Amino acid sequence: MHIIIGLGNPGNAYKGTRHNVGFETIDKLCFDHNIKLKSNRRFRAHIGEGRIGNTPVLLAKPQTYMNLSGQAVAAILKYYKLTPSEIIVVYDDVSLPVGDIRVRERGSAGGQKGMIDIIAKLATDEFPRVRIGIGEKPESWDLADYVLSRFPKKEWDAMIQGVTKAGDAVELILKQGILTAMNEYNRRLKT
């Protein structure tokens, strides 16, 4: 089994914000693979079990708010007796242009507070992740305000493409492995 975790903040107030592209990716995977999410108080997450291809998966959206995402992730891993290498975390990244994605098999949190908490709670950064670009914050903005802002209409297409690519990358990781997904999605555009 693999656990696919999308990061975001719960509630309608945060729906459609830059910080919630991880949640959007989980919603896309649920739709594509007919997986239904249910609230689970033990994990403080919305979870759903199903299959992506031949792989059994648990899709999860922590409901602890972004900065405490590690609580839900650690509880899920402990209950299912899985290792960090059996999770894939999908989350937003301000260092990438809107809609770009990067696949990594390990690494630092890069300042993303949900990832900081997950790495702290698991005591490792050795787990796969898919980062979705939300664009660099404008100089005059506070970072917290920026990540909690909604995408302007001119960025919707790029954001939807990013969520779609992130879901496709998760599927490729499950079917052909992390290195194949990295080779496919981490290519630099040639100018």
MOLINNOR-V65644 format. One record per run of one state. SS is the DSSP state (helix for helix, strand for strand, loop for the rest). FROM is the first residue (numbers start at 1). TO is the last residue. If there is no record, write none. Layout:
ss:SS from:FROM to:TO
ss:SS from:FROM to:TO
This chain:
ss:loop from:1 to:1
ss:strand from:2 to:6
ss:loop from:7 to:11
ss:helix from:12 to:14
ss:loop from:15 to:16
ss:strand from:17 to:17
ss:helix from:18 to:33
ss:loop from:34 to:37
ss:strand from:38 to:40
ss:loop from:41 to:44
ss:strand from:45 to:52
ss:loop from:53 to:54
ss:strand from:55 to:62
ss:loop from:63 to:65
ss:helix from:66 to:80
ss:loop from:81 to:83
ss:helix from:84 to:86
ss:strand from:87 to:93
ss:loop from:94 to:100
ss:strand from:101 to:104
ss:loop from:105 to:112
ss:helix from:113 to:122
ss:loop from:123 to:127
ss:strand from:128 to:133
ss:loop from:134 to:142
ss:helix from:143 to:147
ss:loop from:148 to:149
ss:strand from:150 to:150
ss:loop from:151 to:152
ss:helix from:153 to:176
ss:loop from:177 to:177
ss:helix from:178 to:185
ss:loop from:186 to:191
